[in-house]
Amino acid sequence: DTSLAEVNSFSPSMPISPSSMINQYKFEDGPELRDLFITVDDPESHITAIETFITYRVVTKTSRGEFDSSEYEVRRRYQDFLWLKSKLEEAHPTLIIPPLPEKFIMKGMVERFSDEFIETRRKALHKFLNRIADHPTLTFNEDFKIFLTAQAWELSSHKKQGPGLLSRMGQTVRAVASSVRGAVKNRPGMFTEINDYMETFSQKINLLDKIAHRIYKEERDYFNEMKEYGPIHTLWSASEEDIADSLKGVASCIDRCCKATEKRMAGLSENLLPILHEYVLYSEILMGVLKRRDQIQGELDSKVDALANRKTEKDLFSEEIGKLEDKVERANNALKADWDRWKQNMQSDMRSTFTNVAENNLRFYEECLATWESFLASQTVDLHVEEDSEDRP
């Protein structure tokens, strides 16, 4: 059942204006709940002989004791965010890592390096970091701290270091996965239910994403056509002296409705489309997390089978099985907690997003209706005035 039940929200709020974001974060606002505040703003273009790229300012304010300072300001490019995401996945293979915007956001709708593209990406990167900051485990990851605090050269040096223990563990899990085929024998029923839920969710959210993009395209085509109607009525009024005022009034109404449509399109592109596509990416991430949990389970199952078929080295196998059982239990507990948290976030985001879309649609239709009603009322008054003047001797 993918119904959207009412739950509490853990989603980070998005400041409206980049220039005012930092000022909106104050430690006295709920200090018992938050001690880490991050903003992503001030995109800056860099052009070299090899490539062109954008960097973003990342400002961090914190009261945590493990940080050497209470405020940091660094610049990061998209590749740095990719590095952070990969490190989080290596360190926490069964946690749900927030998605990053793809290399090209809303492909075909905006041009790369256009103001709209850059702003869309900035918002997505801001949300990515704040979702990590709000996560009870990811927020204390050492690579996350380095990402927030290290200068460019320090981060570059840290990236060059060889893979650590956690990375090698991740490679081991992937190697085991290649030998695991078919369904996991001892998968708990809860994770089968989650897997079924995500398969249904993935189908529905992908369909919603496609429909939303089609709606936006149709709205844009309608807007482009409507822009031509106003000037046409204005030109028409020049050749029709008797109805010139009425034609100019129609042109003015069309212009107002055109502006309302543009505002409605902005609401779709800024609120609905990014949220839906974020959860399309989330569905892919969650299916990957479930597979990694199954891989750990498969490793345990294979050891148990090997122990049953061997008469020697039972003590060694028993010790390995014990460690794997602990590993599976930790993976299960981590995923269970993250699943509950993610589902609450998703349901809250969906409810908020579709409520906003409905409210924006109401405002749009009310504004257009009021525009035309006002115009028709003025025409009725003029008609009565003309009739009265004709009746007079």
N, C-alpha and C positions, 0 to 999 in steps of 0.2 A: 504494500500500500504506500503510494508516494504522495498521499495527501499532505497538505501543509498545515500541520497542527500549530497551535499557538505556543511559543516557547520564548525564553529570554534570549536577548541578542548579545553576542560577544564581538560583533563587527566593529572595527575602528571607525570613528566618524571621520568624514572627509572634509577638511576646511574648504571654503568656497574660493577664497583668493589666496594664491601662493604667497603674495607679499605679506599677508596677515596671518599666515599659518603659525609661525613661531610665537606670535603674541597671544594666540589663543590657548597655547599650552602653558598652564600654570601649575606649579607643584601643590598649591593649596587646594586645587580642584580634585578632591578625592585622593589625598596622599596615601590613604590606607589601601587603595586599589591599584594605583599605578606609580611606578618609580622610574619609568623609562619612556621618553617622548622623542619621537623621530619625525622629521619632515624631509621631504624630497622636493626641491624647487630649483629655480634659477638654471634652466637648461642652457648650455653653452656649446656652440659649434666649434669643431677643431678640424682644420684642413691641412693635411700633410701630403707629401709627394706620393705616399702609398695609399692612403685612405682618408675618408671623411667620417667623423663620428661625433656623437653628442655626449657630453658629460653633464651630470646633475649634481647639484650641491646636496649633501646629506648632513643635516644638522641633528645632533643628539644632545638631549638634556637628561641627566640622570642624577639620582641621589644614592645609587648603589655603592656599597663600599668597595667592590672589586674593581671599580673604575678609578683611575688616578686623578681624573678631573670631573667636574660636574657638567662640562659642555665641550662638545667636539664639533668640528666642521671639516669635512673632507669632500673631495669630488670623486665621483664614480661613473664609469661608463657601463653600458649594458653588459659587456663581457664580464665585468666584475660581479654583477648580480647573478649571472649564469654560474660563475665559479662558486659563489656562496650557496646557491641552490644545490649544486652537485655535492658540496661538502656536507650539507645538512642531510642529504639522501644517504651518503656513505655512513655518516655517524648514526643516523636514526632510520634504518631501512623499513621499519614497520610503523613509523609515524607519518601523518598526512602533511607533507610539505606544501605550503601554498604555491600556486602556479605563478609563473612569470608571464608577462605578455610575450607573444610570439615575435619572431624577428620582424615580421611585417604585420601590424595590427590592422584588422578590417581591410584586408587586401582588396584592391579594386575600388575602395571607397575614399581613401585618402592617399595622397602622395607621400613618399618617404621624405623625411626632413621638412615637411610642411609644418606650419604652426599647429594645425589640428592634430597631425600625427604625433608631434613632440609632446603636446599637452596630454593627449590620450595616454601615451606611454608614461609620462611623469606621474599621472594619477595612479596608473597600475603599479608602478614601482613603489610609490608611496604606500599603497595598500599592502603590497607584498611585505615590506619591512615591518609595517605595523601589525600585520597578522602574526609575524614571527615574534615580535615584541610582546604580544598579548598571549602567546602560547606558553603554558606553564613549564615546558621542558626546553623547547627550541630557544627561548629567550636567554637561557644561560649557556648556550653553546659557545665555545671558545672562538671558533671561526667567525661567528656572528659578531662577537665583541671586536675582533680584529678588523672586520669589515667596517665597523662603525668608527673605529678610532685611529687606525693606521694611516699614515700618509701614503701617497701613491707609491713611492719607492719602497716603503716598508711592506706594503701589500704585495708588490711585485716580487720582493725577496721571499715572502712567506709562500707565495704560490709555487715558487721553484723548488721548495722542499719536497722530498720524496713522499710517496703515500705512507700514511701512518698505519697503525695497527687496525683501526676501524676500516680503513680503505681496503686493507688486505683481507679482512673478514668479509667485506662485501664481495670481493673477487672470489673468495671461497664459496660463498653462497651461490653466486652466479655459476660457478663451475659445477656445483652439485645440481643446480637447477637443470643444467643441460642433460643430466643423466636421469632426471625424474620425468616420467611420462604418465599421462592419465591422471585420474582423480586421486587425491590424497586419501589414504585408507581411514585414518583416524581424525579427520577434520571435525572439530566441534560443530554442532548444528548451528550455533550462532553465526559462524563465519560463512556457512552455506547460505543462510538467510541474507546476510549482508551482500554476498556475491549476487544472489538473485535480485535483490533490491537495486544494486548498482547497474545491473544489466538493463533493467526496466528504466531506471533513472537516466541512464546514458541515452537510450532511444528517445525518451521524451524531451530531454534538454537539448539534444541535437536537433530535433524537429522544431522546438520552440526557437532555437537560434536561427534556423533557416527561415521560418515564418517572419521573425522580427526583421531580418535583413530584407526580405521581400517587401514588407510593409514600409520600411524606410525608403527603399528604392521607388516604390509607387508614390510615396509622399513627396519625394524629391522631384519626380517627373511631373506631378500635379503642381508643385510649387513653380517649376520652370515654365510651365504653360500659363499659369495664372499671372505670372509677372508680365506677360505680353498683353493681357486684356486691359489693364488700366490705361496704358498709353494709347491703345486703339480707341477707347471711348473718349479720351481727351482730344485726339485728332478728329474724331467724328463730331464732337461738339462744335468745332470750328465751322463746320458746313451745315449745321442745323441750328439756326438761330432760335427757333421757337422752343426747342427742347435742350438747348445748350446747358442750362443749369442742371437739369436732370441727368444728362450724360456725364457732366463733371462730378455730380454726386455719386453716380454709379462707379466712376473711376476711383473716387476717394474711398468708397466702401471696399472695392477690390484690393486697393493698396493696403488698407488696414487688415483685411483678411489674409493677404499675402504675408504681412509681417507676423501675424498670429501663427500662420503655418510654419514660418521659419523658426519661430520660438518652439513650436511643437516638435519640429525635426531635431532641434538642438537637445530637447529633453530626451528624445529617443537615442540619439548618438552618445549622449553623455551619461545616461542612467541605465536604460534598458539593455542596449547592445553589449556594453562592457561586462555587465553582471552576468548575462546569459552565457557569454563566451567564456568568462572566468570559470563557470561551473561546467562547461563543456570540457575545459582543461582539467578541472577537478575530477571529473568522472574518469578520465584517463589515468590520472595520478592514483586514484583509489583502487582501480583495477590492478595497477602495478603493485601497490602496497599489499593487496590481497594475495597476489602471486608470490611476493617475497615471503609473506607469512607461510604460504603453502610450501615454499622451497625449504624453509627451516623445518617445517613439519615432515617433509619428505626425507630430509637428512636423518631425522630421528627414526622414522619408519625403516629406512634402509639399514641403520645400525641394529635396530631390534631384530630385523630379519636375519642379519648376518650373525648375531649372537645365537639365535635359535639353530642355525645351521653349523655352528662351530662347537667343538668340544674343548678346544684349547683356547688360551688367551681370554677366558671368560672374565677374569678380574679386570683386565685392560678394557674390554668392551663395556663392562658394567660401569666403569668409571666414566667412559666417554658418553654412554647413554644418560648417565646422571647429569652430566654437564649440558647435554642437548635438551633434556627435559626441562632444566632450569631456563635454558635459552628460549625454548618454545613458550614456557609460561610467561616469561618477561615480554616476549613478542605479543602474546595474546592479550596480556593486561594493558600494554601500551596501546595496542590497536583498539581495544574495547573503549578505553577512556577517550582516545582521539576520535573514534567514530561517533560517540555520543555528542562530543563537543562540536564536531563538524556538522552533524545533522541539525543541531540547534542553530548554528550559524547559517546553514543553507536555508532552512525554513524561514528564519527571520529575514534574511536577505531577499528571498523570493516574495514574501508577504509585503515587505517595504517597497520593493521595486514595482510590483504590479499595482500597489496602492497609489504610488506616485504617478504611474502611467495613467491610471484612471482619473486621478485628480487633474493632471495636465490636460487630458482629453475634455473633461468637463469645462475647464477654464477656456479652452480653445473654442468649443461650441457656444458657450455662453457669450464670449467676446464677439464672435462672428454674428450670432443671432441678434445681440444688442446693436451691433453696427447697422445691420439691415433694417431692423425694426425702427431705429431712429431715422434712417433715411426715408422709409415708407411713411412714417408719421409726418415728416416735413412735407412730403409730396401731397399728402391728404389735406394738410392745412392750406397749402398753396392752391389746391383745387377748389376748396371752399371759398377762399378769398376771391378767386376768379369768378365763381358762380354768383357770389353776392354782388360783385361789381357789375355783372351783366344784368341783374335783376333791377338795379337802380335806374330811375328815369333820367 
